[in-house]
Amino acid sequence: MESKVALVTGSGQGIGKAIALRLAKDGFAVAVVDYNAETARQVADEITQQGGKAVALRADVSDREQVFAAVEQAQQQLGGFDVIVNNAGVAPTTLIEDITPEIVDKVYNINVKGVIWGIQAAVKAFKALGHGGKIINASSQAGHVGNPELAVYSSSKFAVRGLTQTAARDLAPLGITVNAYCPGIVKTPMWDEIDRQVSAAAGQPPGYGTAEFAKRITLGRLSEPEDVAACVSFLAGPDSDYMTGQALLIDGGMVFS
Ligand SMILES: NC(=O)c1ccc[n+]([C@@H]2O[C@H](COP(=O)([O-])OP(=O)(O)OC[C@H]3O[C@@H](n4cnc5c(N)ncnc54)[C@H](O)[C@@H]3O)[C@@H](O)[C@H]2O)c1
């Protein structure tokens, strides 16, 4: 593949990091974007040390200006713009009666508005460059089926699927495809925190929440971040050219849809 440019948000750790490393391996020059500048730099360094091309950029995806600035910088520093992966997300557990306006604002600002700003910034770049591109959004199995104790998170991931479908229809005339990936239970710092909170709420030790959720995994094991990165690799590459508006489940068989 000729050297294309991909930007991955929330790629300082977890799934985003695995996606950045995988896309670099696939031949992309990668903009590693995170609001943690230090972890973003570490991931970009790792890619460079492995012989790839990468830049680290700090941006908070809930801030529209920062997302547009990151896409512009990626385009300037890496010499093009072809793929955006709107991966950054947060997942606090929320019992219905404990949901506060602050939690809703925080989760929706990052998980939903962050995806909208990413889509807009990518469209601006693709138009300026005079070609189409690929937009890839992070949803979840929790965006297909409501998950217990995750009302705000689950609903934000349903919203990402809605955005993905709508943007696919609106942007097809520009040669832009829009798809989403829907992981299950992935071994990342995010999941560790969900497990801690769900286990504590049930009065159980850490690991209890994971064991409860894992009962629903057909393949009988938790996901590695690399399992998800492989799915995103497909969505970022030419083999998915005839696919748009889809939300691919990569969850070991938790949800059949
Ligand atoms: N871990 C799972 O089991 C799982 C399952 C389904 C979907 N997902 C989704 O996959 C994506 C990545 O999840 P993860 O498990 O790797 O999470 P994680 O918490 O381990 O990592 C998230 C990264 O995003 C960054 N980030 C958070 N808010 C940001 C913001 N406002 N601006 C820029 N960067 C920000 C963090 O600094 C961190 O580096 C999320 O959208 C998440 O909802 C995760």
The ligand as an ORCA input file, in Angstrom:
! r2SCAN-3c Opt
* xyz 0 1
  N     -12.319     -1.942     26.857
  C     -13.473     -2.443     26.448
  O     -13.887     -3.503     26.922
  C     -14.297     -1.747     25.375
  C     -15.417     -2.389     24.903
  C     -16.201     -1.790     23.919
  C     -15.853     -0.545     23.413
  N     -14.741      0.086     23.894
  C     -14.453      1.410     23.341
  O     -13.160      1.414     22.756
  C     -12.572      2.706     22.905
  C     -11.221      2.573     23.604
  O     -11.413      1.954     24.865
  P     -10.213      1.463     25.805
  O     -10.711      0.284     26.535
  O      -8.954      1.375     25.030
  O     -10.153      2.704     26.833
  P      -8.939      3.202     27.778
  O      -9.597      4.005     28.856
  O      -8.063      2.101     28.161
  O      -8.158      4.204     26.802
  C      -8.792      5.347     26.306
  C      -7.772      6.352     25.816
  O      -8.516      7.498     25.368
  C      -7.956      8.670     25.938
  N      -9.024      9.657     26.097
  C     -10.071      9.615     26.961
  N     -10.814     10.726     26.840
  C     -10.220     11.481     25.883
  C     -10.525     12.739     25.317
  N     -11.555     13.469     25.752
  N      -9.732     13.212     24.343
  C      -8.655     12.501     23.907
  N      -8.307     11.312     24.421
  C      -9.092     10.809     25.400
  C      -7.349      8.235     27.261
  O      -6.319      9.132     27.682
  C      -6.812      6.842     26.912
  O      -5.511      6.904     26.388
  C     -13.576      3.542     23.696
  O     -14.373      4.321     22.822
  C     -14.416      2.498     24.383
  O     -15.699      2.973     24.716
  C     -13.956     -0.483     24.863
*
